[in-house]
Amino acid sequence: MSIAVNIAGEGGSTLPCGDVPGAVEPVVRAERLSKQYGPVTVLSDVMLDILPGEIHAIIGENGAGKSTLMRLLSGYVEPTGGTLSMAGHPVKFTKPSQAQDAGIALVHQEILLADGLTVADNLFLGRELLRGPVVDDRTMRRLAAEKLAQIGCFVSPTALVRDISLADRQMVQIARALLDDYKVVIFDEPTAVLTGGEVERLLEIVLQLKAHGTAVLYISHRLDEVQRVADKVTVLRDGKMVGTYPGKMLNQTDMARLMVGRELAALYPERTGASSDIPMLSVSNATVPGYAEDVSFTLHKGEILGFAGMVGAGRTELFEGIVGLRPATATVELEGKPVHFHSQRAAIDAGIGYLTEDRKGKGLLLQERLAANLTLSALDVFHPGLSMSRGREMDALEKAIEAYDIRVKSPGAKAAQLSGGNQQKLLLAKVLLTNPSVVIIDEPTRGIDIANKAQIYAFIHGLVARGKACIVISSEMQELIGLCDRILVMREGHVTGEVSGAEMTESNVALLATSGPKPGPKAKGGTEWLS
C-alpha cells in the first residue's frame, strides 16, 4: 500500500507514506481513523504512519483533533471508523492498559497524578514493586530518584505531589511514562508548564528516545520546538488532515499558515498609544514569606509590565500575595490611594483583576456551565442576595462569546468541553467582566495555539489602549519581549534588574534570571529555568 499525502491540499509536493521499496515498517499505522460523539465528528479519515526511531510532530489549532488522535492511539477512546495496526497486524484497544502492553505510552497534557501520594508512589502506581507480599518502598524510592535524575528532575521521591511545582509534576509524569521500554511514546503538550532549561532537558530526552529506536509522537503549540526536533510534521485542521511533511521542509510561518488555513498577521500587534507617567499600581517592599522578599515596582497607566524569571523565582507567589491569595506584607497604592487586600474579593472590588496561571485547577469550574464560570467574580451583580438572574447571565455570556471569539458548540456547554485556547479566553472574559483598572495575567498563552495567542495578545493591547494597566507574568521570553514596555526579572524571590527598549533581549533577560545581582536567602522551588 502507498499513501501520498498532498501538501496542504494546495497542489504542493507529496510525501509518500506506507509500503514502498526500502521503506521502514511502521510501528503503528492508522488508516482512515475517525471519531464521532453522537452527531459531532471530531476526527475524520486520519492516515498516519509512525516509524521507529522517528520524531513525528502533530500540530494544529486547539480543537483540531490532536488530543483525540492521541487518545485513540493510546486506548483511552475507541474509534468509530478506520483501523489501527502494529507491525502489520490489526489491533484494537478498548482500554489504555492494552495499548501500554502493546508498547504505546502517553504522557498526558493534563497532570494526572495523585496529589496525596508521594512522587515515588505515583511513578509506580498500579505497578508497585513487591518484596514477598509487601510493597518494596525502599527500592521504588531508589529507582524513582534514578529515573528522575536521568531527566534532570531532582525532587525528593518522598515529597507529596501536592507540595511540588507544576513543572516538577509534569517531569514526574514524564518519568512515569519512561519507566518501561515502550515502542511508541506520545507527548501531548509536554512543555506547556516547563520553561527554559527544563524544556531543553525534555528535548534531549526526546532525541535520546529517537536514538534508542523508539518512535516519538510529539504534540506542541511551541512551533520552535517542532522545527528543532521533528523528522515529520502532520497538520490537523478542524478534525481533518491537512497533510504530512518532512520536518526540514517547514519553517514556523509555514506551520502556522497550514494550521489556520490563512496567513497570520504579525503575532504581536503594534502599540496604538504610549503609556503615561500616571502611576496605577505602586508596590513597595512586598514580601511573601518563603517566596519573595522586598520587591518594589510601579505600574503606569497604559503600560504592559512584564515579569520574567526561573520557575521558582517567586513571581506567581508575589502577585498571589499582593491580591490577597496568600499571606504577604507590602505597601500598596492603587491609583494613588493606599490599599491592602486580605482576600481576592477585596482586590476585585478595588479594581484589580488577576488571571491565574492554572486555569483548570484555580481559574475555572470545569464541570459548571460557561455562564456560571463567566459571572463567578461578579455574583453580587448577577445573583444578588439569594435570587438568580439567569437572563442577565446568559446575555453577558452571549456578549463575551462574541467579544472574545469563544468557540463553543452550545452556550449551555460546560467549561471542560472547551479547548484550551477557548478556556483561556473564557477566563479572561471572567476577569474583565468586573471592569478592573489593573489586570495581572499569569502565563497568558500557556498551552494554547498560535491563532489564539495572537487573539489574546490583541486583547491585552486593547486593554492598555483603553487606559488600563497590565502586568504579564510569562515563562516565554519572546512573549514578554514582544508584548511589554518594560520587563522586571526575578531570581530566587528578588528583583535582579529591569530592561526596556533595545535592552529587552533574550540574552539580557537570561543573564538577569540566572546570574543577576546576588539575592538573599533562597526562595522555595528553584527549579532551574535556563542552563
Secondary structure, 3 states (H helix, E strand, C coil): CEEEEEHHHCCCCEEEEECCCCCCCCCEEEEEEEEEECCEEEEEEEEEEECCCCEEEEECCCCCCHHHHHHHHCCCCCCCEEEEEECCEEECCCCHHHHHHHCEEEECCCCCCCCCCEHHHHHCCCCCCEECCEECHHHHHHHHHHHHHHCCCCCCCCCEHHHCCHHHHHHHHHHHHCCCCCCEEEEECCCCCCCHHHHHHHHHHHHHHHHCCCEEEEECCCHHHHHHHCCEEEEEECCEEEEEEEHHHCCHHHHHHHHHCCCCCCCCCCCCCCCCCCEEEEEEEEEECCCEEEEEEEEECCCEEEEEECCCCCHHHHHHHHCCCCCCEEEEEECCEEECCCCHHHHHHHCEEEECCCHHHHHCCCCCEHHHHHCHHHHHHHCCCCCCCHHHHHHHHHHHHHHCCCCCCCCCCEHHHCCHHHHHHHHHHHHHCCCCCEEEEECCCCCCCHHHHHHHHHHHHHHHHCCCEEEEECCCHHHHHHHCCEEEEEECCEEEEEEEHHHCCHHHHHHHHHHCCCCCCCCCCCCCCCC
